[in-house]
Amino acid sequence: MPNLEELVQEINRFEAIISEWDESQRCVAVGLKRAIEALHKAALTNLIKSLKQESMPALRHAVADELVYAVLLYHELVKPPKPPLSQRIQTALEEIRPGLKSHNGDVELVAIKSPDTVEVRLIGTCSSCPTSTLTLSQGVEQAIKNHCPEITKVVAVNNSSTVNNANSSLISPFSAKITCTWMKVATLDEVPEFSVVAVQLAGNSLILHRQGATVKCYRNSCTHLGSPLEKGKVENDIITCPSHGFQYKLETGECLTAPDISLQSYQVKIKGDKVFVKLQK
């Protein structure tokens, strides 16, 4: 009996052949495929309902089969497996990192302590700001718990526990005093992969860069003396400031010339072919 990989390769082979057909022929083939898949999904749904009522152990045993699981997953009749805990934590931190970097801060994972505790380190202004407790509870902790319900405690482990009161005017990026809104900034086609494009939005000068389906947005300002970056040379996803040569990784905003600083980044989301950026009102 063919294994899963061989069966998938056979499907891919036929799909490659169909992709070369005229559009009218492709539409017929795609329509037939959808009709067959709808029939299979309806039959599998009824089968699962019956097995749930008759024998849950039998259903679990069936789903444990690689081929059965793959087909049920394709039809969205079972949930995909959860990524490892460490990966989900990193996903959570990536989600809030643009907000922290917009305030010249960051966060890194220090340790995972089973069964329910995560230790993180707040970096930059986030570590000494008077609102660091708010940043931890409403930003970092909430993001981790959203992605990892099994985590109930998030602890900040910082190099210094002294709060810098000279920075008492600083506001946490997760403070309720800050209101933000998503604003359309461009379409995917307008964002280049091998360079940057500058845009003006709500009084902000921004640069956009695309890496596949991922779009990055930064303030159009070098951290050295504030020079615009839009005309900087881009090579290997690294942009060089045209004024004084400071270099930045477009994937992260990290400055390669002075590693302790980075470009101010903004959260981005994509809906269809539209690119939105989250800006403070």
N, C-alpha and C positions, 0 to 999 in steps of 0.2 A: 504493500500500500504506500503511495507517495506520502512524503512528510509535508509539513506545513510550508517549508521553504520552497519545495518543488512545486507545490500547488500555486503558491503566490507568483512564482516565476512564470508559470504557464499563463496565469491571468495577465501579468504584465506584458507577456509576449503578444497576446491577442490585442491588448489595449494599444500597444505600439503600432500594430498593423492598422487598427481602426483609425488611429490618429492621422494616418496618411490619406484617408478617404476624403471624398467631397463632403461638404458640410451636411447636405441633405442625407447622405448615407450614414454619416456619423450620428445624426439626430435619431435615425431609426434604430441604430445599434444601442445608443444610450437609452432610448425609450424602452427597448426590450430588456436591457440590463436592470433598469429601475423597476419595471413591472415584476421581473423574477425576484429581485431583492425584496420588494414589498410583500410578495407571496411568502417568501422564506421567513421574513421577520414576523408576519402574522402567525405562521405556523409555530415558530419557535416561542413566541409570546404565549400562545395557548399551551404549548408543551410545558413551559416553565410554571405556569399557573397550576397545571394539573400535578406536576411533581411537588410543588410547594404544599399542596393539600395532601398528597399521598405519602411522600417520603422526602423530607429535607436532606437526610444523609445521602440518598441516591442523587439528588440534584448537586450537592457539593462534590460528590465523587465525579460526576459528569463534567462539571466546570473545571475540575482539576486537570482534565485532559487539555493539552496545549492547543490542539486543533479546535475543540469545542469552545474553549475560552476565546480564541482569536475570532471565531465567527460571531459569538455573542457580543464581543467587544466591538466588532465592526458595525453591528446593528444597534449598538448602544443599549444592550440589554443587561450588561454588567458594568460596574464601575471600573475604570482603569486603576491599576495598582498605584498606591501612593509612592512618591519618590522617597528616598531615605530622609531621615529627620534632619541631618546636617544640610542636605540640599534644600529642603523646605525652609530652613532657617536662613540660609544665604539668599533665597528668593525673597523672603520677607525683608531682609536688610537692604537688598537692591531696590526694593519698592520704595523705601523711605529715604534712601541715600541722596537723591536729588534735593529733597527738602533740607536735609542737614547741610549739604554742600553749599546751598544757597546762603547759608549763614556761616560759611567757612568752617564747618564741622564735618564729622564723619563718625562711623561706628564700625567696630570689628568684632567678630565672634572670638571669644577667649576659650570657653569650654562648655561642653554639654555634660551635665551631671545627672545621671539617671536617678529616679525615673521622670522627674518633672521640672528640672531647673536648668536654666541657661545663663551663662555669664558673658557679658559683653563689655567692651571698653569704648567709652565716648572719647572722641578725638577732637583736637582743635578747640574752638570756642565752646563747643558743646560740653567739654569736660569741666570747664571752670565757670561757665555762665550760671548766674543765680537761678535760671529757669531750667537747669539740667534735670531736675526731678520731674518736671512736666514733660520735657523731651523724652525721658525714659518711659514714663507711665503712659502717656497719650500717643507717643510716636512709636518707639522701638518695641515696647512691651505689647502694645495692641497689635502691631503688625505681625509679630512672632506668634501670638496666640491665635490670630486669624488663620495663619497657615499651619499652625501646630497646636491643635486643641489639647494635646496631652501635656503641653508645657503650662505650668501654673505659676512659676516664679521666674522672673527675669531680673538679674542682679547686675548692677554696674560695678566693674572693677577698674578703678582709675588709678593712674600714677600718683595723682595728688587729690586729696579730699578737700583741699582749701578752695573755698569759693572766692573768686575775684570780684569784690564789691565795686571795684572801679568800673566794671562792666555791667553795673546794675541796670543800665538802660537797654541791655540786650533782651530780645524777646525770643522765646522758643519758636521754632518754625511750626510747632504743633499747637501754639497758643490759640485760644478762642478769639483773641484780639485780632488775629490775622484772618482776613477773609480772602479766599482765592476763587478763581473761576477758570474753567476750561475755555480756551479761545482757539478758533480755527486759524492756523498760521499758513498752511500750504496744502497742496496735494502731493501724493507720493511721487508723481512724475516730476514735480518741481524741485525735489530734493535730490541732489547728485550723490553718487556713491564714491567718486574719486576726488571730490573737492568739497567746498562748502558754499552755501548760498546765504546771503545776508537778507534779513527781513526786519521791518519796523512794525511793532505791534504794541498798541496801548502805551506809547511812550518809551518802549524798550527796544534797544538795538540787539538783535539776536543773530546767531549763525546756526544753520541746520546742516546735518551730515547724515547720510544714510549708509547703513551696513546691512545689505540684504533687505529684510523686512523690518529691521530695527532702525529707528530714527533717533538721533541725539540732538539736543538743543543746548546751547551755551550762550552766555552773554557775549556780545561781540566786543570784547575788551580784554586785552592782554593784562595779566595780573602784575606785570612789571610797572608800566607807566600808563596803562589804560588805552594803548593804541588799538585801533580796529584790526581785527584778524581776517576780515573777509578776503583780502588780497594775498593772504599768506600762502606759501607753497605747501601742497599736501603730497606726501610720499609715505607709502606703507601705513596709512591711517595716522600719520603724525603731521600736524600743522606747525609751521614755523612763522612766528610773528615777523612781518615784513619790516618792522622798524628796528628792533634790537635783537632778533634772532632767538627769542625764547621759544622753546618747543613744547607741544602738548600732545598727549595721546587723545585722539578723537573718540576712542571707545569709552574712556573714563573721565577725560578732562584733566588727568594728572599732568603736572608740569614736570618735564624731564630735565629742565635746566635748574630748577629750584624745587626739589621733590616735596617740600613741606607745604606748597601751595597748589591750588588747582583752579581751573576755570569754574565760574559760577554756572551750575547746571540747572535745568528746568525739567520737570516731569513731562513726559510725552505719552499720548495715547493715539492709537490709529483706529478710525472707524471707516471701513470700506477703503476708499482711496484718499480720505481726508486726514490730515495731521493736525492734532490739537495740542496746545501747550498750556500748562497750568501756571497762571500768573496771579500775583497778589493784586487785589483791587486797590 
